[in-house]
């Protein structure tokens, strides 16, 4: 059930948030709701980091790699490079 909430913010922040919401095809209300929901669900799990639109577009583009340590990755790269 939706309820109304009044917030007091700096004008510049409101203008930039509205522009960002438009670019993401969200209403400002939905954007704030998603932000708050993310904070609530992340509570106790460390700092919250927003997923940018660029990251969202790139998500799933690369094949997942098997778990390798850094040394194995470098070794594999150099072996391929110098074949």
KEKE-3310 file (N, C-alpha, C; in steps of 0.2 Angstrom, whole numbers, plus 5000, padded with zeros to 4 digits):
npx = (5004:5003:5009:5010:5024:5033:5048:5062:5073:5089:5087:5095:5099:5087:5083:5093:5091:5078:5081:5090:5082:5072:5081:5083:5071:5062:5051:5053:5049:5049:5062:5068:5061:5066:5080:5079:5074:5084:5094:5088:5088:5101:5106:5118:5126:5137:5144:5132:5132:5127:5121:5126:5119:5127:5134:5123:5120:5131:5130:5131:5137:5150:5157:5156:5170:5180:5185:5199:5216:5225:5239:5237:5229:5238:5248:5241:5238:5250:5255:5246:5249:5262:5263)
npy = (4994:5011:5026:5043:5054:5067:5076:5086:5094:5100:5111:5110:5096:5090:5093:5087:5074:5072:5073:5062:5051:5052:5049:5036:5030:5030:5035:5049:5046:5032:5029:5034:5026:5013:5015:5017:5004:4996:5000:4996:4982:4979:4981:4979:4971:4977:4992:5001:5001:5009:5002:5007:5013:5010:4998:4990:4988:4981:4970:4952:4951:4946:4930:4919:4916:4903:4900:4907:4910:4925:4923:4912:4917:4926:4918:4909:4919:4924:4912:4910:4921:4919:4908)
npz = (5000:4995:5002:5006:5007:5013:5009:5013:5004:4996:4983:4971:4972:4971:4958:4951:4955:4949:4936:4934:4938:4927:4916:4919:4917:4928:4941:4952:4965:4964:4963:4975:4984:4979:4983:4997:5000:4996:5005:5017:5015:5014:5026:5039:5031:5026:5018:5007:4989:4975:4960:4945:4929:4919:4923:4925:4912:4907:4914:4914:4901:4900:4900:4914:4924:4929:4946:4949:4956:4957:4952:4944:4934:4928:4924:4915:4905:4901:4895:4885:4877:4873:4865)
capx = (5000:5007:5008:5013:5030:5036:5055:5065:5080:5091:5084:5099:5099:5080:5083:5098:5088:5073:5084:5093:5076:5070:5086:5083:5064:5059:5048:5057:5046:5051:5069:5069:5059:5071:5086:5078:5073:5091:5097:5085:5090:5108:5108:5122:5130:5142:5141:5128:5134:5122:5123:5125:5116:5133:5135:5117:5120:5136:5129:5129:5140:5155:5156:5159:5177:5181:5188:5207:5219:5229:5245:5235:5227:5244:5252:5237:5238:5257:5256:5243:5252:5269:5262)
capy = (5000:5017:5031:5049:5056:5074:5077:5093:5093:5106:5112:5107:5089:5088:5094:5082:5068:5071:5072:5055:5047:5052:5045:5029:5029:5029:5041:5051:5042:5025:5029:5035:5019:5008:5017:5015:4997:4993:5002:4992:4975:4978:4983:4974:4968:4982:4998:5000:5004:5009:4999:5012:5011:5007:4992:4986:4986:4976:4964:4946:4952:4942:4923:4918:4913:4898:4904:4907:4916:4930:4920:4907:4921:4929:4912:4908:4924:4923:4906:4911:4926:4917:4902)
capz = (5000:4995:5007:5004:5011:5012:5011:5012:5001:4993:4976:4966:4973:4969:4951:4948:4956:4944:4929:4934:4937:4920:4912:4921:4916:4935:4944:4958:4971:4964:4964:4982:4987:4978:4987:5004:5000:4996:5012:5022:5014:5015:5033:5042:5026:5024:5014:5001:4983:4970:4954:4940:4923:4915:4926:4924:4905:4906:4918:4910:4895:4900:4903:4921:4924:4935:4952:4949:4959:4953:4949:4939:4929:4925:4921:4909:4900:4898:4891:4879:4874:4870:4861)
cpx = (5004:5005:5012:5018:5032:5043:5057:5072:5082:5088:5088:5099:5092:5080:5087:5094:5082:5076:5087:5087:5073:5074:5085:5076:5061:5056:5053:5055:5049:5058:5071:5067:5064:5078:5085:5077:5080:5095:5095:5088:5097:5111:5112:5126:5135:5139:5137:5131:5129:5125:5121:5122:5121:5134:5129:5117:5125:5135:5127:5133:5146:5153:5159:5165:5177:5185:5196:5210:5223:5235:5243:5233:5233:5247:5248:5238:5245:5258:5252:5246:5258:5268:5265)
cpy = (5006:5022:5037:5051:5062:5074:5084:5092:5099:5105:5109:5099:5087:5088:5089:5075:5066:5070:5064:5050:5047:5048:5038:5026:5027:5036:5043:5047:5035:5024:5030:5028:5014:5009:5015:5008:4994:4994:4997:4984:4974:4980:4977:4970:4972:4988:4997:5004:5003:5006:5005:5009:5007:4999:4987:4984:4981:4970:4958:4946:4947:4935:4923:4914:4908:4902:4902:4912:4920:4927:4916:4911:4924:4924:4910:4913:4924:4917:4907:4916:4924:4910:4903)
cpz = (5000:5000:5005:5010:5009:5014:5010:5010:4998:4986:4971:4967:4970:4961:4948:4949:4951:4937:4929:4934:4930:4915:4913:4920:4923:4937:4950:4964:4970:4965:4971:4986:4986:4982:4994:5005:5000:5002:5017:5021:5015:5022:5036:5037:5023:5020:5008:4995:4978:4963:4948:4933:4919:4917:4924:4916:4903:4909:4913:4903:4895:4903:4910:4920:4930:4940:4951:4953:4954:4949:4944:4933:4925:4921:4914:4904:4897:4893:4885:4874:4870:4867:4854)
residu = (UNK:UNK:UNK:UNK:UNK:UNK:UNK:UNK:UNK:UNK:UNK:UNK:UNK:UNK:UNK:UNK:UNK:UNK:UNK:UNK:UNK:UNK:UNK:UNK:UNK:UNK:UNK:UNK:UNK:UNK:UNK:UNK:UNK:UNK:UNK:UNK:UNK:UNK:UNK:UNK:UNK:UNK:UNK:UNK:UNK:UNK:UNK:UNK:UNK:UNK:UNK:UNK:UNK:UNK:UNK:UNK:UNK:UNK:UNK:UNK:UNK:UNK:UNK:UNK:UNK:UNK:UNK:UNK:UNK:UNK:UNK:UNK:UNK:UNK:UNK:UNK:UNK:UNK:UNK:UNK:UNK:UNK:UNK)
# end
